[in-house]
C-alpha cells in the first residue's frame, strides 16, 4: 500500500511562484509515484473559489474560506488515512506563518494526524537572524524541512536551534531531567533550488513575444533602454523602483521603454499612477497582466528584448523572474540581500540596501533600495 503524499500550498491555477513550484513538483513526482511508493495528491487555494483538493491529476473541490485550510486538510487527511491505512505526509510549500493553523494543537488536544514536512520560501529574517512566533512553531512541528537556497537554509537552521536552545535552558532552569538534557547543536538544513523550463534561453526571436509587444518595441528608438520586470502587484514588490529608474534614465537624455508583466494593474500599486508620477508617456510603457496568458517562449522573447530586468522584490527565497531573465541572456539587478542575491553572479548587478526597516508582526528586516 503506498504512502499518501499531499502537497499543500497555492492552487495550480494561480500565477504565483509557489503555485508553479507545487505544479512542477507534482508533474515530476506523479510518473515516479509507484517506484517511490507514494500516492500523490494536492490541496491548494485558487481565489476566489476557496480551497480545492485535487487527487492528482483529477479534480475534486472542497471549498472553505474560513482559515488557512485546516478544516479542509483535516477532512482530506482522515480520508487518506482510511484509504491507505497510513498517516499522510503533508508537504507544505508555503510561508510558515500560514502553516501554523495546520500544525497547531487545539486547546482540547485535537491535531491533524499527519507527518508535516516543510519546503519553506523564507525571504527574510528578524534582527536575530531567524523567525520567531507562530511561524517558528510551524517550522518546529515539521519532521523534515527544506530551504530554497543557502539563505533560507541558514534562517531555518537558526530558527530550529533557537527553539532547541530555549527548551534546553528551560529544563536546566527547572532542574527537570537536567542530567538527560543535551545542549543543542546547529544541524544544517538541506536546501533544494527549483528548475526552469528549457524554453528560457538566449536568442528567442522578438517575433515570438506576441504582436502587442512587437508593435510596442517597434515604435521606440532602436537604442532605447528597455527595462523589464516580472512581479506580482503587492506591497513587498517595490514597483516604484522600476518607474523611478526609468525616470532617472529619461532625465539623463536616454530613450526608455518599460515592460512590466504583473497580475493586476491596481492592487498595492496603481501602475498607471506610477507611470504618470514619474513622467513616462503611454507609448513608453507596455503592461501585460495575468489575464494575458503568456507562454514561456513569449516570456523568454520579452526577457531577451530587454536591456536589463529589475528584481524589485524586497525579499526572495527564490525568484523565478531572476533566473528566467539570466537564462534568457539578460542581466538582472536585485537587492544584495536574502535568497535572490545567491542567484546573481555579477557583483555589480547587486544593489546595496540604502537602509533597513522592520515589517509585519514578525518584525522581519526589509531593505530600502535607492533607484539611482
VEXDOLO-305753 format. One record per atom (N, C-alpha, C): residue in three letters; x, y negated, z. Coordinates in steps of 0.2 Angstrom, whole numbers, padded with zeros to 4 digits, always signed. Layout:
BEGIN
ALAXYZ...
END
This chain:
BEGIN
UNK+0004+0006+0000UNK+0000+0000+0000UNK+0004-0006+0000UNK+0003-0011-0005UNK+0008-0017-0005UNK+0006-0022+0001UNK+0011-0026+0002UNK+0010-0031+0007UNK+0007-0037+0004UNK+0001-0040+0007UNK-0001-0046+0004UNK+0003-0052+0005UNK+0004-0056-0001UNK+0009-0061-0001UNK+0005-0067-0003UNK+0003-0072+0001UNK-0001-0078+0000UNK+0003-0084+0000UNK+0003-0088-0006UNK+0006-0094-0006UNK+0001-0100-0005UNK+0003-0104+0000UNK-0001-0109+0002UNK+0002-0116+0000UNK-0002-0120-0003UNK+0001-0127-0005UNK-0004-0131-0010UNK-0002-0135-0014UNK-0006-0139-0019UNK-0009-0134-0024UNK-0015-0135-0026UNK-0018-0131-0031UNK-0014-0131-0038UNK-0015-0126-0042UNK-0011-0126-0048UNK-0013-0131-0053UNK-0019-0134-0052UNK-0021-0139-0057UNK-0019-0146-0056UNK-0016-0147-0050UNK-0013-0154-0048UNK-0007-0155-0052UNK-0005-0162-0054UNK+0001-0163-0057UNK+0006-0165-0053UNK+0007-0162-0047UNK+0012-0163-0042UNK+0018-0158-0042UNK+0023-0160-0039UNK+0029-0156-0039UNK+0028-0150-0035UNK+0024-0150-0030UNK+0023-0145-0026UNK+0018-0140-0029UNK+0014-0142-0033UNK+0009-0138-0037UNK+0013-0134-0042UNK+0018-0138-0045UNK+0022-0135-0050UNK+0027-0129-0047UNK+0030-0131-0042UNK+0034-0126-0038UNK+0030-0119-0037UNK+0024-0120-0034UNK+0020-0114-0032UNK+0018-0110-0039UNK+0016-0114-0044UNK+0014-0111-0050UNK+0020-0107-0053UNK+0025-0110-0054UNK+0031-0107-0057UNK+0033-0101-0053UNK+0033-0101-0046UNK+0035-0096-0042UNK+0030-0090-0043UNK+0024-0091-0043UNK+0019-0086-0044UNK+0019-0083-0051UNK+0020-0087-0056UNK+0021-0084-0063UNK+0027-0079-0063UNK+0032-0080-0059UNK+0038-0076-0059UNK+0037-0070-0054UNK+0034-0071-0049UNK+0033-0066-0044UNK+0028-0060-0047UNK+0023-0063-0050UNK+0017-0058-0052UNK+0020-0052-0056UNK+0024-0053-0061UNK+0026-0047-0065UNK+0031-0042-0061UNK+0034-0045-0056UNK+0038-0041-0051UNK+0035-0038-0045UNK+0028-0040-0044UNK+0025-0038-0038UNK+0025-0031-0036UNK+0024-0027-0041UNK+0024-0019-0040UNK+0031-0017-0037UNK+0036-0019-0041UNK+0043-0017-0039UNK+0044-0020-0032UNK+0042-0026-0030UNK+0043-0029-0024UNK+0039-0027-0018UNK+0034-0023-0020UNK+0029-0020-0015UNK+0025-0026-0012UNK+0023-0030-0016UNK+0018-0036-0013UNK+0012-0036-0018UNK+0007-0039-0015UNK+0001-0041-0019UNK+0000-0049-0019UNK+0001-0052-0024UNK+0002-0060-0025UNK-0005-0063-0025UNK-0006-0068-0020UNK-0012-0072-0020UNK-0010-0079-0019UNK-0015-0084-0020UNK-0013-0091-0019UNK-0019-0095-0015UNK-0018-0099-0011UNK-0023-0104-0008UNK-0020-0111-0009UNK-0024-0115-0013UNK-0022-0122-0014UNK-0027-0126-0014UNK-0026-0133-0014UNK-0031-0138-0014UNK-0031-0142-0020UNK-0036-0142-0024UNK-0037-0146-0030UNK-0042-0152-0029UNK-0041-0158-0026UNK-0046-0163-0026UNK-0050-0164-0032UNK-0056-0166-0032UNK-0060-0167-0026UNK-0064-0161-0024UNK-0063-0155-0026UNK-0067-0150-0025UNK-0066-0146-0019UNK-0060-0147-0016UNK-0059-0144-0009UNK-0054-0138-0010UNK-0054-0134-0005UNK-0049-0128-0005UNK-0051-0123-0010UNK-0046-0120-0013UNK-0048-0115-0018UNK-0043-0109-0016UNK-0046-0103-0016UNK-0042-0097-0016UNK-0042-0093-0023UNK-0036-0091-0024UNK-0035-0088-0031UNK-0032-0081-0030UNK-0035-0076-0031UNK-0032-0069-0032UNK-0028-0069-0038UNK-0022-0071-0038UNK-0018-0072-0045UNK-0019-0066-0049UNK-0020-0066-0056UNK-0022-0073-0059UNK-0029-0074-0060UNK-0033-0072-0056UNK-0041-0073-0056UNK-0043-0078-0051UNK-0048-0082-0053UNK-0050-0087-0049UNK-0056-0085-0045UNK-0056-0088-0039UNK-0062-0087-0034UNK-0062-0093-0029UNK-0067-0096-0028UNK-0067-0103-0025UNK-0070-0102-0018UNK-0067-0105-0013UNK-0070-0106-0006UNK-0068-0113-0004UNK-0073-0118-0005UNK-0071-0125-0004UNK-0072-0126+0004UNK-0067-0130+0006UNK-0068-0133+0013UNK-0064-0139+0014UNK-0067-0145+0016UNK-0063-0151+0016UNK-0062-0154+0023UNK-0063-0150+0028UNK-0063-0152+0035UNK-0056-0152+0038UNK-0051-0149+0035UNK-0045-0148+0038UNK-0040-0147+0033UNK-0034-0144+0035UNK-0029-0143+0030UNK-0030-0136+0027UNK-0035-0133+0028UNK-0037-0126+0025UNK-0037-0121+0030UNK-0037-0122+0037UNK-0036-0117+0042UNK-0042-0112+0041UNK-0048-0115+0041UNK-0054-0111+0041UNK-0054-0106+0034UNK-0052-0109+0029UNK-0052-0105+0023UNK-0046-0100+0023UNK-0040-0102+0026UNK-0035-0097+0027UNK-0037-0092+0032UNK-0040-0093+0037UNK-0042-0088+0042UNK-0046-0083+0039UNK-0051-0085+0035UNK-0056-0080+0031UNK-0052-0076+0026UNK-0047-0079+0023UNK-0044-0075+0017UNK-0039-0070+0021UNK-0035-0073+0026UNK-0031-0068+0029UNK-0034-0062+0032UNK-0040-0063+0035UNK-0044-0057+0038UNK-0046-0052+0032UNK-0048-0055+0026UNK-0050-0051+0020UNK-0044-0047+0018UNK-0038-0050+0018UNK-0032-0047+0015UNK-0030-0042+0020UNK-0030-0043+0027UNK-0028-0038+0032UNK-0033-0032+0031UNK-0039-0033+0030UNK-0043-0027+0029UNK-0042-0023+0023UNK-0041-0027+0017UNK-0040-0024+0011UNK-0033-0020+0010UNK-0028-0023+0013UNK-0021-0020+0013UNK-0019-0016+0019UNK-0023-0017+0025UNK-0021-0014+0031UNK-0014-0016+0033UNK-0013-0023+0032UNK-0006-0026+0034UNK-0007-0033+0035UNK-0004-0036+0040UNK-0004-0044+0040UNK-0001-0047+0034UNK-0004-0052+0031UNK-0001-0055+0026UNK+0005-0059+0027UNK+0009-0060+0022UNK+0014-0065+0023UNK+0011-0072+0020UNK+0012-0077+0023UNK+0009-0084+0021UNK+0015-0088+0020UNK+0017-0089+0013UNK+0022-0094+0011UNK+0020-0101+0010UNK+0021-0105+0015UNK+0019-0112+0015UNK+0024-0116+0011UNK+0021-0119+0005UNK+0025-0124+0001UNK+0022-0131+0002UNK+0024-0134+0007UNK+0020-0140+0009UNK+0024-0144+0015UNK+0023-0150+0016UNK+0025-0154+0021UNK+0024-0151+0028UNK+0029-0149+0032UNK+0027-0146+0038UNK+0022-0149+0043UNK+0021-0156+0042UNK+0016-0159+0046UNK+0009-0157+0044UNK+0008-0155+0038UNK+0002-0152+0036UNK+0001-0145+0037UNK+0006-0142+0039UNK+0006-0134+0041UNK+0004-0133+0048UNK+0005-0138+0052UNK+0004-0137+0059UNK-0003-0134+0061UNK-0008-0137+0057UNK-0015-0135+0058UNK-0016-0127+0057UNK-0012-0124+0053UNK-0012-0117+0051UNK-0009-0113+0056UNK-0003-0115+0059UNK+0001-0111+0063UNK-0001-0112+0070UNK-0004-0117+0072UNK-0006-0118+0079UNK-0010-0113+0083UNK-0009-0112+0089UNK-0014-0108+0093UNK-0019-0112+0096UNK-0025-0110+0095UNK-0031-0114+0098UNK-0031-0113+0106UNK-0035-0118+0109UNK-0035-0118+0116UNK-0037-0111+0119UNK-0042-0107+0115UNK-0044-0101+0118UNK-0039-0095+0116UNK-0034-0097+0113UNK-0029-0092+0111UNK-0029-0089+0104UNK-0034-0091+0101UNK-0035-0089+0094UNK-0030-0091+0089UNK-0027-0087+0085UNK-0022-0089+0080UNK-0023-0085+0074UNK-0021-0088+0068UNK-0021-0084+0062UNK-0016-0078+0062UNK-0018-0072+0061UNK-0014-0066+0061UNK-0010-0065+0055UNK-0005-0069+0054UNK-0001-0068+0048UNK+0006-0070+0050UNK+0011-0068+0045UNK+0018-0069+0046UNK+0019-0076+0042UNK+0021-0081+0045UNK+0021-0088+0042UNK+0029-0088+0039UNK+0030-0090+0033UNK+0036-0092+0030UNK+0035-0099+0028UNK+0041-0103+0028UNK+0040-0110+0026UNK+0046-0111+0020UNK+0043-0114+0015UNK+0048-0117+0010UNK+0046-0124+0010UNK+0050-0128+0014UNK+0048-0135+0016UNK+0051-0140+0012UNK+0048-0145+0009UNK+0050-0150+0005UNK+0053-0156+0009UNK+0057-0155+0014UNK+0059-0160+0018UNK+0063-0166+0014UNK+0061-0172+0015UNK+0064-0178+0011UNK+0066-0183+0016UNK+0066-0182+0022UNK+0068-0187+0027UNK+0070-0184+0034UNK+0072-0188+0038UNK+0074-0186+0045UNK+0073-0192+0050UNK+0072-0191+0056UNK+0072-0196+0061UNK+0079-0198+0063UNK+0079-0203+0067UNK+0086-0206+0069UNK+0091-0200+0072UNK+0088-0195+0074UNK+0092-0189+0077UNK+0094-0184+0072UNK+0092-0185+0066UNK+0094-0181+0060UNK+0089-0175+0060UNK+0083-0175+0063UNK+0079-0169+0062UNK+0072-0171+0062UNK+0067-0167+0062UNK+0060-0168+0063UNK+0057-0166+0070UNK+0053-0170+0073UNK+0050-0168+0079UNK+0043-0168+0079UNK+0039-0167+0084UNK+0032-0167+0085UNK+0029-0160+0082UNK+0022-0161+0080UNK+0019-0155+0077UNK+0022-0152+0071UNK+0026-0156+0067UNK+0029-0154+0061UNK+0035-0149+0063UNK+0038-0151+0068UNK+0043-0146+0071UNK+0040-0140+0074UNK+0035-0140+0077UNK+0031-0134+0079UNK+0029-0130+0074UNK+0027-0132+0068UNK+0026-0128+0062UNK+0032-0125+0059UNK+0037-0128+0059UNK+0044-0125+0057UNK+0046-0120+0062UNK+0045-0121+0068UNK+0047-0116+0073UNK+0043-0110+0073UNK+0036-0111+0071UNK+0032-0105+0070UNK+0033-0100+0065UNK+0037-0102+0060UNK+0039-0098+0054UNK+0044-0093+0056UNK+0043-0087+0054UNK+0049-0082+0055UNK+0054-0083+0050UNK+0053-0086+0044UNK+0058-0087+0039UNK+0057-0094+0036UNK+0062-0098+0035UNK+0062-0104+0032UNK+0067-0105+0027UNK+0065-0109+0022UNK+0070-0111+0016UNK+0070-0118+0015UNK+0075-0121+0014UNK+0076-0128+0012UNK+0076-0129+0004UNK+0075-0135+0002UNK+0075-0136-0006UNK+0082-0137-0008UNK+0087-0139-0004UNK+0093-0140-0005UNK+0098-0141+0001UNK+0104-0143+0000UNK+0108-0144+0006UNK+0105-0149+0011UNK+0102-0154+0009UNK+0100-0159+0014UNK+0094-0156+0018UNK+0089-0153+0014UNK+0084-0150+0018UNK+0086-0145+0023UNK+0091-0141+0020UNK+0093-0136+0025UNK+0096-0138+0031UNK+0100-0144+0031UNK+0103-0147+0037UNK+0097-0149+0041UNK+0092-0153+0039UNK+0087-0155+0043UNK+0083-0150+0047UNK+0082-0144+0043UNK+0079-0138+0046UNK+0083-0135+0051UNK+0089-0135+0050UNK+0094-0132+0055UNK+0094-0136+0061UNK+0095-0142+0061UNK+0095-0147+0067UNK+0088-0146+0070UNK+0083-0146+0067UNK+0076-0146+0070UNK+0075-0139+0074UNK+0077-0134+0071UNK+0076-0127+0074UNK+0081-0127+0080UNK+0087-0130+0080UNK+0092-0130+0085UNK+0089-0134+0091UNK+0086-0140+0089UNK+0084-0144+0095UNK+0079-0141+0099UNK+0074-0137+0096UNK+0069-0133+0099UNK+0072-0128+0103UNK+0077-0124+0101UNK+0080-0119+0105UNK+0084-0122+0111UNK+0087-0127+0110UNK+0091-0130+0115UNK+0086-0133+0120UNK+0080-0135+0118UNK+0076-0138+0123UNK+0073-0132+0128UNK+0072-0126+0124UNK+0069-0120+0128UNK+0075-0118+0133UNK+0081-0118+0131UNK+0086-0115+0135UNK+0087-0120+0141UNK+0087-0126+0140UNK+0088-0131+0145UNK+0082-0131+0150UNK+0076-0129+0148UNK+0070-0129+0152UNK+0071-0123+0156UNK+0073-0117+0154UNK+0074-0111+0158UNK+0080-0112+0163UNK+0085-0116+0161UNK+0090-0117+0166UNK+0088-0121+0171UNK+0084-0126+0170UNK+0082-0131+0175UNK+0077-0127+0180UNK+0073-0123+0177UNK+0068-0119+0182UNK+0072-0113+0185UNK+0078-0112+0183UNK+0081-0106+0185UNK+0077-0100+0184UNK+0074-0099+0179UNK+0070-0094+0177UNK+0074-0089+0172UNK+0075-0083+0174UNK+0079-0079+0170UNK+0085-0082+0167UNK+0088-0086+0171UNK+0094-0090+0169UNK+0100-0086+0167UNK+0101-0080+0170UNK+0106-0076+0168UNK+0105-0073+0161UNK+0099-0073+0159UNK+0097-0070+0152UNK+0097-0075+0147UNK+0097-0081+0149UNK+0096-0087+0144UNK+0103-0087+0140UNK+0103-0088+0134UNK+0109-0088+0130UNK+0109-0095+0127UNK+0114-0099+0127UNK+0114-0106+0124UNK+0114-0105+0116UNK+0109-0109+0113UNK+0108-0108+0106UNK+0114-0110+0102UNK+0114-0107+0096UNK+0119-0109+0091UNK+0116-0112+0085UNK+0120-0115+0081UNK+0117-0118+0074UNK+0117-0112+0069UNK+0111-0110+0067UNK+0111-0105+0062UNK+0109-0108+0056UNK+0113-0107+0051UNK+0112-0110+0044UNK+0106-0108+0041UNK+0102-0113+0038UNK+0096-0111+0035UNK+0097-0111+0027UNK+0095-0105+0024UNK+0097-0105+0017UNK+0092-0110+0013UNK+0094-0111+0007UNK+0090-0116+0003UNK+0090-0113-0005UNK+0085-0115-0008UNK+0083-0112-0015UNK+0081-0118-0019UNK+0085-0120-0024UNK+0083-0126-0028UNK+0078-0123-0033UNK+0075-0127-0037UNK+0070-0125-0042UNK+0072-0125-0049UNK+0069-0121-0054UNK+0071-0121-0060UNK+0068-0126-0065UNK+0070-0126-0071UNK+0067-0130-0076UNK+0065-0126-0082UNK+0060-0129-0086UNK+0058-0126-0092UNK+0064-0128-0097UNK+0066-0123-0101UNK+0071-0125-0106UNK+0070-0130-0111UNK+0063-0132-0112UNK+0062-0137-0117UNK+0065-0144-0115UNK+0067-0145-0109UNK+0071-0151-0107UNK+0078-0150-0109UNK+0080-0153-0114UNK+0086-0153-0117UNK+0088-0159-0121UNK+0094-0161-0122UNK+0096-0166-0126UNK+0094-0166-0133UNK+0092-0171-0137UNK+0091-0171-0144UNK+0084-0169-0146UNK+0079-0169-0141UNK+0072-0168-0144UNK+0070-0174-0148UNK+0068-0173-0154UNK+0066-0179-0158UNK+0061-0184-0155UNK+0062-0190-0157UNK+0057-0195-0154UNK+0050-0194-0157UNK+0050-0191-0163UNK+0043-0189-0166UNK+0039-0184-0162UNK+0042-0180-0157UNK+0039-0176-0153UNK+0036-0179-0147UNK+0037-0185-0146UNK+0035-0189-0140UNK+0027-0190-0140UNK+0024-0190-0146UNK+0017-0192-0146UNK+0016-0198-0150UNK+0011-0199-0153UNK+0010-0205-0158UNK+0010-0212-0154UNK+0007-0212-0148UNK+0007-0218-0144UNK+0014-0221-0142UNK+0018-0216-0140UNK+0025-0218-0138UNK+0029-0220-0144UNK+0028-0216-0150UNK+0032-0218-0156UNK+0031-0225-0158UNK+0024-0226-0158UNK+0022-0233-0161UNK+0024-0239-0156UNK+0024-0237-0150UNK+0026-0242-0145UNK+0034-0243-0145UNK+0038-0238-0146UNK+0045-0239-0147UNK+0047-0243-0153UNK+0043-0241-0158UNK+0045-0244-0165UNK+0044-0252-0165UNK+0040-0255-0161UNK+0039-0262-0161UNK+0044-0266-0156UNK+0048-0262-0153UNK+0053-0265-0149UNK+0059-0266-0152UNK+0064-0270-0151UNK+0070-0271-0154UNK+0074-0264-0153UNK+0078-0263-0158UNK+0082-0256-0158UNK+0087-0256-0152UNK+0089-0262-0150UNK+0094-0262-0145UNK+0091-0263-0138UNK+0084-0262-0137UNK+0081-0264-0131UNK+0083-0258-0126UNK+0083-0261-0120UNK+0084-0256-0114UNK+0078-0253-0112UNK+0077-0246-0113UNK+0071-0243-0111UNK+0072-0240-0104UNK+0068-0242-0100UNK+0068-0240-0093UNK+0063-0235-0092UNK+0064-0229-0091UNK+0059-0223-0090UNK+0058-0222-0082UNK+0052-0219-0081UNK+0051-0217-0074UNK+0045-0212-0074UNK+0046-0207-0070UNK+0040-0202-0069UNK+0039-0202-0062UNK+0034-0204-0059UNK+0032-0204-0052UNK+0025-0205-0051UNK+0023-0202-0045UNK+0016-0202-0043UNK+0015-0209-0040UNK+0009-0212-0041UNK+0007-0219-0038UNK+0005-0218-0031UNK+0010-0218-0027UNK+0009-0218-0019UNK+0014-0222-0016UNK+0013-0224-0010UNK+0017-0229-0006UNK+0025-0226-0006UNK+0026-0220-0006UNK+0033-0218-0005UNK+0037-0218-0011UNK+0033-0220-0017UNK+0037-0221-0023UNK+0037-0229-0024UNK+0043-0232-0024UNK+0043-0239-0024UNK+0043-0241-0032UNK+0037-0241-0035UNK+0037-0243-0042UNK+0038-0250-0043UNK+0039-0254-0038UNK+0041-0261-0039UNK+0048-0262-0041UNK+0052-0257-0039UNK+0059-0257-0042UNK+0060-0256-0049UNK+0055-0252-0052UNK+0055-0251-0059UNK+0054-0258-0063UNK+0049-0261-0061UNK+0047-0268-0064UNK+0052-0273-0062UNK+0054-0273-0056UNK+0059-0279-0054UNK+0066-0278-0058UNK+0068-0272-0059UNK+0074-0271-0063UNK+0073-0273-0070UNK+0068-0271-0073UNK+0066-0273-0080UNK+0066-0281-0080UNK+0063-0284-0075UNK+0063-0292-0075UNK+0070-0295-0075UNK+0075-0292-0071UNK+0081-0294-0070UNK+0085-0294-0077UNK+0084-0288-0080UNK+0087-0287-0087UNK+0085-0292-0092UNK+0078-0293-0091UNK+0075-0298-0096UNK+0077-0305-0095UNK+0078-0307-0088UNK+0081-0314-0086UNK+0088-0315-0089UNK+0092-0309-0090UNK+0099-0309-0092UNK+0099-0309-0100UNK+0093-0310-0103UNK+0093-0310-0110UNK+0093-0304-0114UNK+0091-0298-0110UNK+0091-0292-0113UNK+0084-0290-0116UNK+0083-0287-0121UNK+0077-0284-0123UNK+0075-0278-0119UNK+0069-0277-0116UNK+0067-0272-0112UNK+0061-0269-0114UNK+0060-0262-0112UNK+0054-0259-0113UNK+0053-0254-0106UNK+0048-0254-0104UNK+0046-0250-0098UNK+0041-0244-0099UNK+0044-0238-0099UNK+0039-0232-0099UNK+0038-0229-0093UNK+0032-0228-0090UNK+0030-0225-0084UNK+0025-0220-0085UNK+0027-0214-0083UNK+0022-0209-0083UNK+0020-0207-0075UNK+0013-0208-0074UNK+0011-0208-0067UNK+0004-0204-0067UNK+0001-0204-0061UNK-0005-0200-0060UNK-0011-0205-0061UNK-0010-0211-0058UNK-0016-0216-0058UNK-0013-0223-0059UNK-0017-0227-0063UNK-0015-0234-0064UNK-0015-0238-0057UNK-0020-0237-0053UNK-0021-0240-0047UNK-0022-0236-0041UNK-0018-0236-0036UNK-0018-0232-0030UNK-0014-0236-0025UNK-0008-0234-0023UNK-0004-0238-0019UNK-0002-0244-0022UNK-0001-0243-0029UNK+0001-0249-0033UNK-0004-0250-0038UNK-0004-0257-0040UNK-0008-0258-0046UNK-0003-0260-0052UNK-0003-0255-0056UNK+0003-0255-0062UNK+0002-0262-0066UNK-0004-0264-0067UNK-0005-0270-0071UNK-0002-0276-0067UNK-0004-0276-0061UNK-0002-0282-0057UNK+0006-0282-0056UNK+0009-0276-0056UNK+0016-0276-0055UNK+0019-0279-0062UNK+0017-0277-0067UNK+0020-0279-0074UNK+0019-0287-0074UNK+0013-0289-0072UNK+0011-0296-0073UNK+0016-0300-0068UNK+0016-0298-0062UNK+0020-0301-0057UNK+0028-0302-0059UNK+0030-0297-0063UNK+0037-0298-0065UNK+0038-0300-0072UNK+0033-0303-0075UNK+0034-0307-0081UNK+0035-0302-0087UNK+0032-0296-0087UNK+0033-0292-0093UNK+0026-0293-0097UNK+0028-0293-0104UNK+0022-0293-0109UNK+0019-0286-0109UNK+0013-0286-0112UNK+0009-0280-0113UNK+0013-0275-0118UNK+0016-0278-0123UNK+0020-0274-0128UNK+0026-0271-0125UNK+0028-0274-0119UNK+0035-0271-0117UNK+0034-0265-0112UNK+0027-0264-0111UNK+0026-0258-0106UNK+0022-0253-0109UNK+0024-0247-0108UNK+0020-0241-0110UNK+0018-0236-0104UNK+0012-0235-0103UNK+0010-0232-0097UNK+0006-0225-0100UNK+0008-0220-0097UNK+0005-0213-0098UNK+0003-0211-0091UNK-0003-0208-0091UNK-0006-0205-0084UNK-0007-0198-0085UNK-0009-0195-0079UNK-0010-0188-0079UNK-0016-0186-0083UNK-0020-0191-0085UNK-0026-0190-0090UNK-0023-0189-0097UNK-0017-0191-0098UNK-0014-0189-0104UNK-0009-0183-0103UNK-0012-0177-0106UNK-0009-0171-0104UNK-0002-0171-0109UNK+0003-0172-0106UNK+0009-0172-0110UNK+0013-0165-0109UNK+0015-0162-0114UNK+0018-0156-0114UNK+0025-0157-0112UNK+0029-0152-0110UNK+0036-0153-0108UNK+0040-0155-0114UNK+0039-0153-0120UNK+0043-0156-0126UNK+0042-0163-0127UNK+0035-0165-0126UNK+0034-0173-0126UNK+0037-0177-0121UNK+0037-0174-0115UNK+0041-0177-0109UNK+0048-0178-0111UNK+0051-0172-0113UNK+0058-0172-0115UNK+0060-0177-0120UNK+0056-0178-0125UNK+0057-0183-0130UNK+0057-0190-0127UNK+0052-0191-0122UNK+0052-0198-0119UNK+0058-0199-0115UNK+0060-0194-0111UNK+0066-0195-0107UNK+0072-0197-0112UNK+0072-0193-0117UNK+0078-0194-0122UNK+0078-0201-0125UNK+0072-0203-0126UNK+0072-0210-0129UNK+0073-0216-0124UNK+0074-0214-0118UNK+0075-0219-0113UNK+0083-0220-0112UNK+0084-0227-0111UNK+0091-0228-0110UNK+0094-0225-0103UNK+0089-0226-0098UNK+0091-0224-0091UNK+0084-0223-0088UNK+0083-0218-0083UNK+0077-0217-0079UNK+0079-0219-0072UNK+0074-0221-0069UNK+0074-0223-0062UNK+0070-0218-0057UNK+0074-0215-0052UNK+0070-0211-0047UNK+0069-0216-0042UNK+0062-0218-0041UNK+0060-0223-0037UNK+0057-0220-0030UNK+0058-0213-0029UNK+0056-0211-0023UNK+0060-0213-0017UNK+0057-0214-0012UNK+0060-0216-0006UNK+0062-0210-0001UNK+0063-0205-0004UNK+0064-0198-0001UNK+0062-0193-0005UNK+0067-0188-0007UNK+0065-0182-0011UNK+0069-0176-0008UNK+0065-0171-0007UNK+0068-0164-0006UNK+0071-0161-0012UNK+0067-0162-0017UNK+0069-0160-0024UNK+0065-0164-0029UNK+0068-0167-0034UNK+0065-0172-0038UNK+0065-0169-0045UNK+0059-0166-0048UNK+0059-0164-0054UNK+0061-0169-0060UNK+0058-0175-0059UNK+0060-0180-0064UNK+0067-0182-0064UNK+0071-0181-0059UNK+0078-0182-0059UNK+0082-0177-0063UNK+0080-0171-0062UNK+0084-0166-0066UNK+0081-0165-0073UNK+0075-0167-0074UNK+0072-0167-0081UNK+0075-0172-0085UNK+0076-0178-0082UNK+0080-0183-0086UNK+0087-0181-0087UNK+0091-0178-0083UNK+0098-0176-0084UNK+0098-0171-0089UNK+0093-0166-0088UNK+0093-0161-0093UNK+0092-0163-0100UNK+0088-0169-0101UNK+0087-0172-0107UNK+0092-0176-0110UNK+0098-0177-0106UNK+0103-0181-0108UNK+0103-0188-0106UNK+0099-0190-0102UNK+0098-0197-0100UNK+0100-0198-0093UNK+0104-0203-0092UNK+0106-0205-0085UNK+0100-0207-0080UNK+0101-0205-0074UNK+0095-0207-0069UNK+0098-0210-0063UNK+0095-0215-0061UNK+0098-0219-0055UNK+0093-0217-0049UNK+0096-0216-0043UNK+0092-0214-0037UNK+0096-0217-0031UNK+0092-0218-0026UNK+0095-0220-0020UNK+0100-0215-0017UNK+0105-0217-0014UNK+0110-0212-0011UNK+0108-0210-0004UNK+0103-0205-0004UNK+0100-0203+0002UNK+0096-0196+0000UNK+0095-0192+0006UNK+0091-0186+0005UNK+0093-0182+0000UNK+0088-0177-0002UNK+0090-0172-0007UNK+0091-0174-0014UNK+0088-0179-0016UNK+0089-0182-0023UNK+0096-0183-0024UNK+0100-0186-0019UNK+0107-0188-0020UNK+0111-0182-0022UNK+0109-0176-0020UNK+0113-0170-0022UNK+0113-0168-0030UNK+0107-0171-0033UNK+0106-0169-0040UNK+0110-0174-0045UNK+0112-0179-0042UNK+0115-0185-0046UNK+0123-0184-0046UNK+0126-0182-0051UNK+0133-0180-0052UNK+0137-0187-0052UNK+0135-0192-0055UNK+0139-0198-0055UNK+0138-0203-0050UNK+0144-0204-0046UNK+0143-0209-0040UNK+0140-0216-0042UNK+0141-0218-0048UNK+0139-0225-0050UNK+0131-0225-0051UNK+0128-0219-0052UNK+0121-0219-0053UNK+0117-0218-0046UNK+0121-0218-0041UNK+0118-0218-0034UNK+0117-0225-0031UNK+0111-0227-0029UNK+0110-0234-0026UNK+0111-0234-0019UNK+0116-0238-0016UNK+0117-0238-0009UNK+0111-0241-0005UNK+0108-0239+0000UNK+0102-0242+0003UNK+0104-0249+0006UNK+0100-0254+0005UNK+0102-0261+0007UNK+0100-0261+0015UNK+0095-0257+0017UNK+0093-0257+0024UNK+0089-0251+0025UNK+0087-0249+0031UNK+0083-0243+0033UNK+0077-0246+0037UNK+0072-0242+0036UNK+0066-0243+0040UNK+0063-0237+0043UNK+0059-0237+0048UNK+0056-0231+0050UNK+0049-0230+0048UNK+0046-0225+0046UNK+0040-0224+0044UNK+0036-0218+0047UNK+0029-0219+0047UNK+0024-0214+0050UNK+0025-0212+0057UNK+0020-0208+0059UNK+0020-0206+0066UNK+0026-0202+0068UNK+0030-0200+0063UNK+0036-0196+0065UNK+0042-0200+0065UNK+0042-0207+0063UNK+0047-0211+0064UNK+0053-0209+0059UNK+0052-0207+0053UNK+0057-0204+0049UNK+0060-0210+0045UNK+0066-0210+0043UNK+0070-0215+0040UNK+0069-0215+0033UNK+0067-0221+0030UNK+0066-0223+0023UNK+0071-0228+0021UNK+0074-0228+0015UNK+0078-0233+0013UNK+0075-0239+0010UNK+0078-0245+0010UNK+0076-0251+0007UNK+0081-0252+0001UNK+0079-0252-0005UNK+0083-0252-0011UNK+0082-0259-0014UNK+0088-0262-0016UNK+0088-0269-0019UNK+0088-0268-0027UNK+0083-0271-0031UNK+0083-0270-0038UNK+0089-0272-0042UNK+0093-0277-0039UNK+0099-0279-0043UNK+0104-0273-0043
END
